[in-house]
């Protein structure tokens, strides 16, 4: 079953990457129309046509750069998928180096690739491997190989400047522009020239099934490559008498392995996107970029450089192309001010609220574009909405106002995750998140089941739906049953059972994308051997938690809790760094406290990371700390050589912070494999106490 799931994920990832930038049709690879030398009697309107082609579409940048150097300015730009992505930026007046910088900044290699179901912030650091969302037909499984909310926010930010200039009419851009999409219901070609520029580009590059369709004027639109990937006909219908086509030529042979779903999926998509290319007319120019052998799914910097270089070489043919007007300067355009009252009409209250809190202070002036882009990117943190499109329209005078629209996320989600450890056994969690829109709240329930621990948690908090929300009230209850491993000098004795009940209430606030700080008061009752009877404690807890998906912030949790019976402070922090092909992950794990309940003991290396050479949870005490560095180096595909060196200290006496601690040093090494369902690690560790132990784990532990 696991191999089958991974295969399905590879297919989805393959299709998802094409969804962002379009697929190169077989016709475009094999057919390059012969140029016609004669020039038209009447010059007429010149159009630039940019087809889709995945990562190969970066070759368009070479053609655009050459057009600028020769002073060739088209009267119209028509693009499909990747061509729409590049063409809309060029039509907005950006310089080619700016376009290259901004498109690279999309981070397509991070948005598409490793499977990662989206988990709400209320689920903390847990990583889901499956996610269902409420839909018209009940709960629907989401593969989420593309983080759609993040993608929509990035696209909205990328086209902010052009969106303001166009103000709802793409003919107002420095160069008039059209994006080609397809109507999902009728399969008809849709040429978009009005509305939200970012939304139009997003619709033009949306493959069905993998990415949701984009609803524009009551129509569900998808990738235009399905109906017209090389939109010469659309350009001619708009009055173009001559066209320049930035063609993508791939003559490499594709071998299909009947047992490889990735290869089969690629061929099926090639069939879907295959269309004949219309013949050229007098004065038309076909620029043929040779992108043979280039992986259209590879958005790495090295591959992008190679594709752009291919476009640069092909664009040299424009120097000798006849019939093209030269020596012109491409207009850049002027960004208009935003009207002081910029949210007219009957906006949905939730959209109104988000926009006022995000953009409310930019009215009455010309906005700072980098600042505006940063605020639009922050829409990715608004969990209530799947997308928010500004919908700019011409306002009083030469100003712009926003008739924005938002497409809401589902109000209910069901998520699941799992992991396995050789010593701690299998572990599974299932979480349910239910949003209560009328009360601006959400309820979260999580059940975790494992060989050594079972837990049920229920919490209610304010929804994370407004960017600059105040402190949010939160209430929750947790029940935990734990089997604490009793290991002495490497020998394991029967586990010790503990039971814990906790009720808490307080306030919390999200600091950035997936980080929050919380202060709660709690009442706790537990049953374990250290304290006689069933003790009850009143206390307070301060918690900082980060689960940032990038290396910009450390991942982990810092907690302090105090009662009249005990106090405890803990931290576990880690952060990824890259040096060439090596990946370094420093790790800090520490627990200090006094008179701790058994289930809150300090373990050298933490309760689930462990210290090299010792069994997990073997080194238990009142104070423990470990500093370690994990290093990984790719060997072949997803296979890595990896290891860890660590130093730590452990104190077993109850009183005093590291007053009588002992030091330890160890290292472990082995192999790791990156899979669609999480990492697999097989490492053997040794330490300065002469101990050795095998560490084997599959999945992200929780």
Secondary structure, 3 states (H helix, E strand, C coil): CHHHHHHHHHHHHHHHHHHHHCCCCHHHHHCCCCCCCCCCCCCCEEEEEECCCHHHHHHHHHHHHHHHHHCCCCCEEEEECHHHHHHHHHHCCCCHHHHHHHHHCCCHHHHECCCCECCCHHHCCCCECEEEEEECCEEEEECCCECHHHHHHHHHHHCHHHHHHHCCEHHHCCCCEEEEEEECCCCCEEEECECCHHHHHHHHCCCCCCCCCEEECCEEEEEHHHCCCCCHHHHHHCCEEEEEEEEEECCCCCCCCCCCHHHHHHHHHHHHCCCCCCCCCCCCEEEEEECCCCCCCCCCHHHHHHHHHHHHHHHHHHHHCCCCCCCCCCCCCCCCCECCCCCCCCCCHHHHHHHHHHHHHHCCECCCHHHHHHHHHHHHHCCCEEEEECCEEECCCCCEEECCEEEECCCEEEEEEEEEECCCEEEEEEEEEEEEHHHCEEEEEEEEEECCEEEEEEEEEECCCCCCCCCEEEEEEEEEEEEEEEEECCEEEEEEEEEEEEEEEEEEEEEECCEEEEEEEEEEEEECCCCCCCCEEEEEEEEEEECCCCCCCCEEEEEEEEECCCEEEEEEEEEEEEECCEEEEEEEEEEEEECCCHHHCEECCHHHHCCCCCCCCCCEECEEEEEEEEEEEEEECCEEEEEEEEEEEEECCCCCCCCCCEEEEEEEEEEEEEECCEEEEEEEEEECCCCEEEEEEECCCC
